[in-house]
Amino acid sequence: MSEIKTIRAREILDSRGNPTV
């Protein structure tokens, strides 16, 4: 459960910090 949340948060941060997609 924690892993999924971490991955989701990381994806969101990546998208926000690096809006390349």
C-alpha positions in Angstrom: 0.0 0.0 0.0 2.8 2.4 1.0 4.7 1.5 -2.2 1.8 2.4 -4.5 1.3 5.7 -2.7 5.0 6.5 -3.0 5.0 5.6 -6.7 1.9 7.8 -7.3 3.4 10.7 -5.4 6.7 10.3 -7.3 4.8 10.2 -10.6 2.9 13.4 -9.7 6.1 15.1 -8.5 7.9 14.1 -11.7 5.0 15.4 -13.8 5.0 18.7 -11.9 8.7 19.1 -11.6 9.4 17.8 -15.2 6.3 18.5 -17.3 7.6 16.6 -20.4 4.6 14.3 -21.0 
